């Protein structure tokens, strides 16, 4: 247990007072129009004791009220400048060391603080994933950036503890520990009793988490600094030694309202606010110093004013710091591309030389995953039913038996936790390939991609990355297993995420090449990829007639650069732009059109984000007539992006679009009324081809 002598108390006092002054200054800057955010940590400075109880090398994913923790952690690392860091963050300075003016976040690579922008606990699944991944990475011969006995600390508020993301993540941590797997996770609930303006019922956090099997619960009053430090130190010790989760319930207060514009007097009485003054953690530390004979009131007052002067001096010094000056500068860390390095990395993921046999889409994905697992010991494949069963459609069949359950394994039935493990595994040095069983199942966890995965490189200027390839079975047209939970064509939610790469192969040869590209881009550039696999084409073998094997394709061992399309045919009368199931339907239609004297070329987009704009325009201009065949919904479908690209490029030819209806996919043959059909494609193609 850490000593609570005068030196320790003085460090805590300095961190707490620094954080308090920064919070006040932040509100002053915001009121003057010179700042964009408040810290929001006034009253939460008791979290400084958590930093004091941990090591500077323990990875931390922090609640947005963690100013005290940040300052205290910085005090453990020589050369740190926490006041400057936070002030630059508040004013959106491009010189700020983690986000570079893109957001107010607590993060710093040298402090092992991983930046999080969450206010509703969406960082908890990543924290759980990181805690699980630390041990697994070493077991697989991968050395994470943190020591063997590290503790992952994750802080959040009492209101956030009620969010489904938090409850799901904590359940996953407990389930993992129950299975006997290491879970070195310190959960810190900073309970100020209020969620913006809504009070948390007294005793609720204890009732919800105080008696969970497998979860050690420690509660302490944050205004009692000595007791809080002892509790935090004991919690950290238990996690470090037992490798099991601990829930530290740190009761605290909140001063100055939720944020700069929040007037808490509108929902809290004057009596309630004044009563909390006695629970100020800064006063608690001051009382401890006086009680230990280490300081007088005059000493504390002098130190308080000295720190304020130091904060004011930094504010004056950095007040004119440069802001981000262009769109190019802002988006630079969002999705870096090094095509040559990706191409080289993709070559190393190929299976050994030898002529490949023609294969289905599912077989090609399986073979490519096997080659990646063979050639890169960082690759791990996981999700619901992917292990012993080999996936609902057999895509991962045999991989767990061949490569072991440490590398190909089943997870809980919780998409947030599946993606959370992927986010944590990437931080630990692994190359994660999570599977979401159906596209419809992604939507309850999509924020893990939007708010966590895609934003990490952006908000850390590439200092932290999420190498991730998320396999998702999706789209429609599968027979005998219908309904919108298994036939989902809602891909707009993916195309809307900045920096996210969305791959969508139609045939086996493209699937192999594109999957290698995604894995290589994740490894080299930290790219976050979604690999969208058309369910209805998994086991398709034929193209024009039963038994012709025309949809089978052999892997040539190549890779496909991100954002490059593929053209089938050289027709000069009409270009069909499509993807996934639309490719097979369009090729069938093109054959029938050829018998009517209409020569068609079919462009397979292959990449839905970023769209292959240059290839689209080139193929369109080759014929002067473009039919966009879009199996997604008419509103917000992929086709909208294709047509926009043509308009913005100055394309002057004819264009039309056919798409699915704006509807969920019903059961059975009813689906045919809302999904795109070959008849729809052929009718539109003939009309466009014959148009003067």
N, C-alpha and C positions, 0 to 999 in steps of 0.2 A: 504494500500500500504506500502511495506516495506521501512524502512528508508534507505537513501543512505548516512549515515554519515560515518565518517572516519573509524570506526571499521569494518563496512560492506565492505567498499572499500579495506581495508587492507586484509580482509579474501579472497576477490575475487582476489586481486593481488597475494597473496601467492599461491592460487590454480592454477592460470594461469601460474605463473612462474615455479612452480613445474612441471606442465604438460609439459611446453615447454622444460625444462631441461631433463625430462624423454624422450621426443621425440628425442632430440639430442643424449642423451646417448644411446638410443635404436639403433639409426643408427650407432653410433660408435661401439657398441657391435656386430652388424650385420656385419659391415665391417671387424671386427677383427675375425669373425667366432665364437664369444662367445654368440651370440644372434640369435634368429630365426625370430623375428618380430620387426617391428617398431610400435609405437603407431599410427602414421599417423594423429595426432591431431594438429600439429603445424599450427597455424592460426585459429583453431577452439576453442581456449580457451575461447571465449565469452560464450560458453555453461556453464561455471561456474556460470553465473548469473542465469541460469535456476534452478540449484540446490539450489542456495541461495533463490530463490523465492518459493521453495517448502519445504515440511517437509521431514524429514529423513525417515518417515514412508510411504511416497507416493511411490508405486511400480514403478520402472523405467525399461524400456526395451530400451537399448541404442544403438545408432549408433556406429560404431567401431572407430570414431574419438572423443569419448567422454571422453578423459583423464581429461579435465578441470572439467567436471561434476563430475566424480568419485572422484577426489581429494577434491572438494568442499563439496560433500555429506559426505565423510569420516570425514571432519572437523566438521561435526555436530554430530558425534557419538563418544563418549569417548572410548579410547582404540584402535582406528583405526590406521592402519599403511599403508597408501596408497602408499607411495614410495616403501616400501618393497613388497607390493602386486604386484605392476606393474612390478618392476624389476624381481621378481621371475617368473612372467608370461612371460616376454620377453625371459628369458633364459631357459624356460621349466622346472622350478624347481618342483619337486614332492611335495615340501612344500607350493606351492602357494595355497591360501586358497579357491579358487573356483573350478578351473579345475584340479588342481594338476599336472600341466605340460602337459595336454592334448591339450591345445590350448591357444592362447592369447585372453582372453575375459575380458570384464569389468563386473564383477559380485561379489556380496557378500551378503549372506543372512542377516547379521546384518545391512546392509545398504539398504535393500529392493531393491537391484539391481539384476534383474533376468538375468543371462548370456545369451547373444545372439552372435552368430558368423556371423550373416548376414551382407553382404555389399549391398544387393539389396532389402532391405525392407521386407524380408520374415517373419520378426517378427511382422509386423503390424497386420495381422489377429489375432495373439495371444493377442496383446495389446487391440484390439477392443473386443475380447472375454472376456478378463479379466475385462474390464470396464463394460461390460454388466453383467458379472457373479457376481460382487461384491454385487449388489442389490438383484439379484435373489437368491443368496445363503442365504442371511439373511432372505429373504421372506420365504425360505424353512426351516428355523431353523438351518442353517449351519453358523458357525462363521468363516469368512475368517481371514487370518493372519494380515489384515490391518484394520485401523479404519473405522467407518461408512462413514465419509466424505472424504475418500482418493481420490486423483487424480492419475490416471494412466498416466504416461508420456512416450512418445515414440518418439525417435529422429531418423532422417534419412537425407540423402543428397538430393541435388537438382536433381541429376541424378536419384537417386532411386525413386524420386517422380513420374517419368514417367513409372515405372515398373508396369505391370498389377497387381502384388500383392498389391502394394501400392494403386493404383486407386480403385481396388476392395474393399480393406479393408476400405478405407475412404468412399466409397459409402455405405458400410454396416453400418458404424458408423452413417452416415447421415440418412439412411433409418430407423435405429433403433430409433434415436432421433425423427424423423418425426412421428413415431408411438406413441410417448409419453413415451418411455421407457428411463430410466436413461442411460446416456452415458458420464461418467466423464472422458473424454479423452483429454489430452493435446498433440497435434501433433506438434513437433518441427522440422521444416525443416531448416537444416543448409546449407545455400546456398552460396557456394564458387564460383559458376559460372562455374565449370568445373567437368566433369565426366571422371576421369583419364586424357585423353587428349582432350576430346570432349567438346567444350564450350556449356553451356546452354544459349539459346537466352536471351538477356536482357529483363526483364519484363515477362518472361514466367511463372514463379511460381505465380506471382500475377494474370496473365491472367487465369491460370488454376484453382487457388484456392481462388482468392480474392473476388469472387462474387458468391460462391456456396450457394444456399439456405440452411439455417440451420447450416452453418459453420461460426462462428465468425473468422474473419481474422485480425491478428495484425502483422504489419511489422515493423521492426526496424533494424537499423545499429548496428551490434555487436561491432564495433570499438568504439562506444559511450557507455561506460559502464553504466553511470547513466541512460541514456535513455533505454538501453537494460534491465537493472534491473527493471525499472519501467514498461516496457512493459511485461516482463516475470511475474512480480508480479501481474499485472492486468489480464493477461491471466490465471494464476493459480487461482486467486480469482473468475473469471467468471466460470471456470469449477467447482470449489468446491461448489459454491453457486447455480448455475443453473443446474448442472449435465448434461451439454450439451458440445459437442466437440468444441474446439478452435484450430485454426491453427496459430501457432506462426512462422512467417517467419523471421528467424534470418539471416540476410545477413552478411557474414563473408569472410575470405580469406583463402587461403591454401598456406603454405610455405613448402619448401623442397621437393616438388614433391608428387606424390601419395603415393609412398612407397620407401623403401630404394634403390631399383634399378632403380627408375624412374628419368630420367634427363629431367626436364620440359623445359629446354632451347631448347630442340629439337622441341617443339611445342608452346612455348610461347616466345615472344620477350623479350629482356633484359629490354626494356622500360616498358613493362607490369608488369614484375616481380618487378622492382624497385618501380613503382607507388603504388603497393600494400603495400609497407613497411609502408606508412603513415596510413594504415588501420589496423595495428597490434593491436589486442585487449589488449595486454599487455601494449603497449604504451598508449592506450586509458584510461586504469585504472590508469596508472602513471600520466597522465595529470589531471585526476579527483582528485587524491590525492594532487597534487601540487596546483591545483586550489582551493581546499578546505582548503589550508593552513595546511594540515596534514602531509606533507612530503616535503623534498627538493630532488633535484637530487641526492645529496650525500647519503641521506637516502635510496632512491630507489636502487641505485647502490649497496650499502652495503647489502641490503636485497637480492638482486638478486644473489650476490656472496655467501652469506650465504646459500641460498637454494641450489645453485649448489654444494657447499661443502657437504651439507647434503645428496644430491643425490649420490655424488661420494662415500661418506662413506658407504652408504647402498650397492652400487654396489660392493665395495671391500669386504664387509662383507658377502654377499650372493653369490659371484661369484662361489664358489665351492659347491653350494647347490646340493643335490643329484638329479639325474634324475630318471625317471621311469625305473625300472630295469628288468621287465619281462612282457611277454604278459598277464600273469594272473593278475598282478597288474594293467595293463592298462585297461583291460576289466572288472575289478571287479564291477564298478558301472553301467555297461551297462545293465545288465538284472539279477538283484538279484532274487534268488528263495528261498522261504521258504515254501516248500510243506505242512508241517504240519499245518502252520497257514492258508494257502490257503484252505486246506481241511476243517478246522473249519469254516472259513468265508463262504465257499460255502454252508455248512449245514444251515447257518442262512438265506440263500437266497431262500430256498425251500418254496413251498406253504404249507399250513397246511396239516397235515397228512390226508390221505385218499387215496383210491385206484384210480389211474389215469386210464382214458380210453385210449385205443390206439388212436394215433393222427397222423396227417400229420406233415411234417417238419414245415410248416408255423404255424400250430396250436400250436405246442410245443414251438416254439420261442415266440409266443404271450403270452402263459401261463407263460413261464419262466420270460419274461420281466415284466408281471403283478406281479408275486411273488416278484421279485426284487424291483419293485416300492413300493410294500406293505411293505416289510421288511427293506428297507433302504431308508430313506428320502433324501439321497444325490443323488440318481439316477435320472437323467434326460435323456429323449429320445427325439431326435429332428432330423430334416432333411426336405428335400422337400416332401411335401404331407403326412407326417407321422401322422399329427394331425387329423383333421376332416375326411379326406378321409381314413385314416388308412393305407396309403401306396399304391403304385401301385398294389401290389399283396395281399393287405389286411392283411399283417403280423402284423401291429400295430393297427388293427381295434379295436375300443372301448376303447383304452387306454387313449386317451385324454379326452373323456367323463367321464371316471371313476376316473382319477387321476388329472384332471385339466390342463389347458393350461400353467400353470407355470412349469409343469413337463414333459408334452408331447406336443410338439409344432412344428409348421411349421417354416421354415427358408426361406431366400432368395434362389433363384436359383443360387447359387455360392458355389462350393465345397470348395474353399479356405476358405471362410467365415464359412462354416459349421465346417470344421476341426479347424479353428481358434477359434471359440467359444468353441469347445471341449478342446483345449489347455488352454484357459483362465479359463474355468470352473473348470478344474482340479486343477489349481493353487489356485482357490478360495475355494477349499474344497469339490466341488461336485464330483460325479462319473458319468461322461458324457458318453452317448451312442449315438453318432451321426450315422446317416445313409447316405451312399452314394448310390444314387438310382440305379446306374449300375456301374459295374467295369470299363467300358469304360469311365465313367465320372470322375473317380479318377485321371486319368493321368495328367490332367491339374493342379491338386492340390497336386500331390504326394510329392512335396518337403515339404509340411507341415508335412508329416510323416517322411520323410528321414532327412531333415535339421533341423526340429524344435522338433517334438515329440520324436523321437528316440534318439536324441542327448542331450536332456536337462539333463537327469540324468547323462549321460556320462561326460558332460562338467561342471557339478556342484557337482560331486562325491555324487550324491544322495541327495543333500541338497534341490534341487527342482526336482519334479517328474511330469510325465504326466499320471495319472491314466486315461486310455482311452480304450474303446471298440468300435471300428468302425465297424458297420455292413455294409456289401457290398453285394448286389445282383449281382451274376456273373455267369461265365461259360456259356456253350452253351446248345443246344438241346431243347430250348423252341420252341413251335410251334405257328405259326400265328403272331409272333411278332419278326421278324428276323432282319438280318443285324448286322454288327459288333458293332453298338452302343448298341445293346441289347443282343448280344451274344459275349462275350469277354472272351477268355481263356488265356489272357496274365497275368500270375501271377508271372513271374520272377521278375518283378519290386518290388514286395512285399518281395519275398524270399531273395532279395539282401540287405535288410536293416538290419544292425546289431542290434540285441536285439529285433527286432519286432517278436511277436508271431502271427502266422497265423493259425487259426482254420478253418476247413472245414468239417462240419458234413454232412452225407449223409441221415440219418434217424432221426425221431423225438426224439427218446430216447437219442441218442448221442447229438443232438442239444441242448436239455435241460441241459444235464449234462455238456457239454463243455461250454455253455454260462455261467452257474453258475461259472465254473472254471475261465473263462476270467474275469468276474466281480469281483470275489474274488481276483484274482491275481492283477488286477488293483488297488483294494482297499488296499490290504496288501503290495504289493511289488512295486506299481507304474508302473506295466507292461503296455506297449502299445500293444494292441491286435487288430488284424483285424479278424473279424468273417465273413468269406466268405461263403455265402449262395447260394447253387446251385438253380438257378431259376426254372429249369425244374423239380425239385423234390419238390418244395414248396407244391403242392397240389396232388402229386402222392399218390395213395392209394393201388394200386395193384402191385404185383410182377411178378407172372408167368402167370396169366390169368385174364381177366376182371372179376371184382367182388370178387377176392379172398382176398382182404384186406391185402395182404402179406407185403406191405410196411408200413403199420401203425405200430406204436410202442408206448408202454406206458412208461412214465417217471417213473423210479424207485426211483427218488429223490437223486440219487448219483451225484458224480462229476467225471470228467475224468482228471487225472493228465496231465499236459502239457507234450507232447512228448510221449504219450502212445497210441499204436495202438489197433485195435480190430480184432480178427480172427473169421471168420465165417467158420465152418466146420473143419473136422479133416483129410481131404484127405492126402494120403501119396505119390501120384504120381506127383503132381504139386502144386506150390504156385503161386497165382496171387496176386501181390501187386498193389493196386489201391486206388482211393479215389473218393468222390463225385458221379457224374453220373456213373463213372466207376464201383462203387460198385454194383449198381443195375444191370448194364449190365453184369458184371462178374458173379454174382450169377445166373442170367438166363443162361449164357453160361455153368456154372458149372453143372447145372442140366442136360443140354443136354449131356455134357461130361460124366456124371455119367452113362447115358444110354448106352454109348459106352465103359464102363468099365474103365474110367479114373477118379480117385478120386482126387478132387481138394479142397484145402483150399483157402479162399479169405481173404487177410489181408487188412483191411481198415486203411490207414495211419492216418486219422482223423486230424493230425497236419502236416501242410506243412512246418512250421518253428517253432521250431526245428523239424527236421524229427525224427521219433521214431526208431532210428538206431538199438538199441538192439532188438526191436521186429521184425524189418525187417530181421536181421541176423538170429534170432531164427527160424522164420517161413521159411526162405530160407533153412536153414540146415535141417529142418524137412523133406524136400522132395528131396533136391538136384537139383531141377529144379525150376527156377523162371521166370515168365512172368510179366514184368512191364507193366501195362495197364494205359497209361497216356493220359488223354483227353486234356492236354495242348499241346502246339506246340512242334515239334520235337527238334528244337533248343532252348536251355535254358528252356526246360520244366522241370517239377517236376521229371520226370523219370531219367534225368541226375544225379540228386542228389541221387536217390535211387541206381542206378548202381554204382556210386562212393562209396557209403557207403558199398556196398557189396565187391567191390574190395579192399577197404582200410581195411576191416575186415578180409581179407584172405579167403573169401568164395571161394571154389574150384569147386562148381557145375556149372551147365549150367544156362545161363541167356539170355533172349531176351526182346525186348521192342517193343510195338506198341503204336503209338501216333497219334495226329492230324498232318495235314500238316502245314508247315510254311506259313500260309495264314490268312488273315482276313476272317471272316465268312460271306459268301454271303447270299442272300435272298432265301427263299423257299427251294425246294428240292435240289438246287445246293449245299446247305450246307453239304449234305450227302457225297459229293465227297471229302471234305477236313476234315471232322470230323471223329473221330474214331467210328467204328460200331461194333455191336455184331459179325458180320461175320468176321471182322478183328481179333477180340479177339479169336474167336473159331478156325479160321484157324491157327493162331500162336500157340495157346495152343496145338492143336493136333500135330503140327509139333514138338514142344518142348517135349511133353510127349512121343512121339515115337522115340525121338532121343536116340541113343545108348550112 
